[in-house]
């Protein structure tokens, strides 16, 4: 029996869960929204599980709105990805290409939760709809975490986990290259 020359892992639907989050920018003040988890005193980014039948993009917006309390939208950015263009005129090699104005995940995290148990976390870039009022968060959530905005420099100091800091640095780079001042 033939096997792939690539190291491959396979998970059935009982063995993986998908989460989606986004780095949420407040563009007018050059700030990023993070959650302060009160019990553990950790600073993290908003994310949550994707529901059956829900798109990843819809999940990102729903989770940000639920957890942060701000209406928002995913940003169309200029970035490189190995995904082919929406319309393929020719067969292209599997390599990164830069696209303008796309709304795709800019990071995928794979979190191993056990021997046959993984969480796939897709990350987008989003912005607060600053002309709309914020939503009230549920009281239950307010007891668990606080929503805080920090400048680009300060957020990199506040985030608890290095992987989050690295991801936010990449998001800042993408946004800065997309919307130069």
KAKAVEN-V775051 format. One record per helix or strand. SS is the DSSP state (2 for helix, 1 for strand). FROM is the first residue (numbers start at 1). TO is the last residue. Records with the same first field share a line. If there is no record, write none. Layout:
BEGIN
SS: FROM-TO ; FROM-TO
END
This chain:
BEGIN
1: 16-26 ; 31-37 ; 42-44 ; 47-49 ; 72-74 ; 77-81 ; 97-102 ; 107-114 ; 117-128 ; 145-151
2: 56-68 ; 139-144 ; 152-158 ; 162-178
END
